[in-house]
């Protein structure tokens, strides 16, 4: 059963990555020559660059995807917060595999939200991000806390 769920998760994550590239390529043509490439905590652009920088988030997303796939295929290379023994190996690997898939989903959604905000901000400086950065950061921190609790329970 877990293999089916993991396969669905993997297809979903790969689909998100493909959608991210499609979204970037679709909007690249209509972007102005200078776009915001960095924002302060208030959501105001504080650095601008060429529109070629719009490819940086999907490239980073692809790099993260490759790193996560490598870690999923070689779980023994991951750094676990507890010692891996013969008794807890299966459970700890299951927690790690689930968490990495979830973490990639969060990261790619955060990148996509930033990319969407960057594109919309290029045309209107008064727009707001669809998901505030604080919410994104708290979702990652909350996920980490949850994983550490599960790891401690099943150590």
ABEGO torsion letter per residue (X at the ends): XAAAAAAAAAAAAAAAAAAAAAAAAAAAAABBABBBABBBAAGBBABBBBAAAAAAAAAAAAAAAAAAAAAAABAAABBBABBBBAAAAAAAAAAAAAAAAAAAAAAAAAAAAAAAAAAAAAABAABBBABBAAAAAAAAAAAAAAAAAAAAAAX
